[in-house]
């Protein structure tokens, strides 16, 4: 039987029995990526932005940049909602964060954006033709997710700026279907978001898995982007009328409505125990912290 061991900041396969690292044992990456129809490197390539040679995929990434900018503009516009944003930043159901959810430095935005852009590349490239078909990585798409991917691809196939609103609407619809997925009856990696994040653990140069300290920043970047996007869904500046999502101005016409809208989205999708991709990410980050404390206690 093959075992996985730690060495020089990554995991390596060894035929010599060794103690399996608790982090790798919990994540189960070696079993997760094994279900793919491709080897480690080929599976990881599905997330490669540099390989976005098709003009349709390039347009999807341009659409993502527009949505990101809309979301950042929204965050700037609600920057004075300090109490609401402290709750939005908290991973706990009944405790606000000490600091509000806010924009990081410009360099960090680029890193965060790239993590999500890679997810979109993975989704577009591996979507099956029908919902009951296996994808290239053997992960099942919901019918709703499949519908939105097809809408995105259809809109992206039309060159020109005239249909940018149609493409952006389709893409935000896909994003909502990914981030708002109910995971209560799913295995951890049956969520497309979580399977993608498992792929992010692959070091394509060494064909190994990253250690937790190299991997958890990816989770932290993803959770920030998820919070930003879900806040855009909750209180967008311009709204998404084709999806039935009102703008902040329209929502705010009723006293307390903005607060209630934010509370509703947070309760459903953004804290530990909410049965969502964000909840799964927060659980992994919490486990990493627990394991690090455990190691420190053993050392001292």
Beta strands, then each sheet from edge to edge (+ up, - down):
strand 1: 3-7
strand 2: 10-14
strand 3: 202-203
strand 4: 208-210
sheet 1: 1+ 2- 4+ 3-
end
